[in-house]
Amino acid sequence: MTAISREQALALDAADPLAALRSRFVINDPELIYVDGNSLGRLSRDTRERLVSLIDDEWGSGLIRGWEHWVELPTQVGDQIAATLLGAAAGQTVVGDSTSVNLYKLACAAIDARPGRTVVVTDDDNFPTDLYILQGICERAGLELRIHRTDIDAGITAESLTSSLGPEVALVCLSHVAYRSGVLADMAAITAAVHGCGALMLWDLSHSVGSVPIQLDAHDVDLATGCTYKYVNGGPGSPAFAYMNARLLGSMPQPIWGWFGQREQFAMGGDYDPVPTVGQLQIGTPQVLQIAGLESSVALLAEAGIGALREKGVALTELIIALADEWLTAFGVRVASPRTATTRGSHIVLEHPAAWQLCQALIARNVIPDYRNPNRVRIGPAPIYTRYVDVWDAMDRLRSILESGEWEQFDSEPSRVT
Ligand SMILES: *Cc1c(COP(=O)(O)O)cnc(C)c1O
């Protein structure tokens, strides 16, 4: 795509088949340009209504009687996410707990399933919580955590990963879309390479789910988890999903034994006897409010269709790159994301030495991006509610901030939450 005029951006919006979906979201401030959908998605009207009715009617009036159907929500919404976004058949996905906790459960289960193997592999470009969780597991179990070196802009490839694989490897855990660059890893090739050495593959889908079509079953992925509050729009703290391939179910117990994974839970038996299904990944009482809200959020993505969302995500990110090349290169801004659409997710990373200050200046101009170390402005235009003109205006304001030097008024020290 070449840089286009604002009128042309408006014309793209007029022709956009997803355009009507924007009105299904709560947009209280029409002036605000929100390009941080990869950190916290917007609230949809359906999700809001569902939450209000759950609080007032189901909890408020129904009280404990609600559990008759609430108890099915984790697997029901898990199957819905699997069918809509993960390319996975029913019965392999459950919703609950955070991505961090699910990484712990799934990684431990995988390690136990490969006795005698002493190495867990990840890469230094993985998300911090993934690294910490794996460090903790390896330290307790006396295993080696092998951290593969990945160039943060090029991303991980199957070819490069081979040097870290071998018969001693039990598990490989990687992110599908890299949070700092937007690189989309080749799930098929990497999973095949990991299986080639007899190890299990655990994918973190936090930055790809809801923005990139995923084929867990077709690529024979073993395990996966990911956040639902980013492109899936489940709201702050909405629980993650956990996927375990059907061929592993019943033979790979996860390590936190809780009563929601128990056969005949309400028999209240004294000994743990887990269900042989994906339900064993459950621990305790599910986050009913958030899972119910999430169901409505996923239904909206299903209405859009992941294919159409991906197509628009590609077009929006192409537009950001074209405008950055045309307007921002002269000010020392570098596009740190891949230029080939097939190898990137739905966010674009712009690198500049004053990235933190640029983010603050954008926020002061009513544009919300986010900042990531080192020196990166992330622009994450969620395709379901972001217009072409939003992206155009955001980039135009960034150009003007660089031209005027107004970013220099902002503190150069990042705050606690970035
Ligand atoms: C956002 C994100 C997380 C966050 O995990 P939580 O347990 O929900 O805090 C983990 N991994 C990746 C790759 C992420 O992008």
The ligand as an ORCA input file, in Angstrom:
! r2SCAN-3c Opt
* xyz 0 1
  C      -0.512    -10.292     27.665
  C       0.298    -11.527     27.673
  C       0.364    -12.347     28.805
  C      -0.298    -11.938     30.095
  O      -0.555    -13.017     30.942
  P      -1.564    -12.835     32.181
  O      -1.382    -14.053     32.969
  O      -2.926    -12.642     31.611
  O      -1.161    -11.599     32.903
  C       1.093    -13.525     28.716
  N       1.740    -13.864     27.572
  C       1.693    -13.085     26.464
  C       2.411    -13.498     25.232
  C       0.987    -11.893     26.494
  O       0.962    -11.103     25.405
*
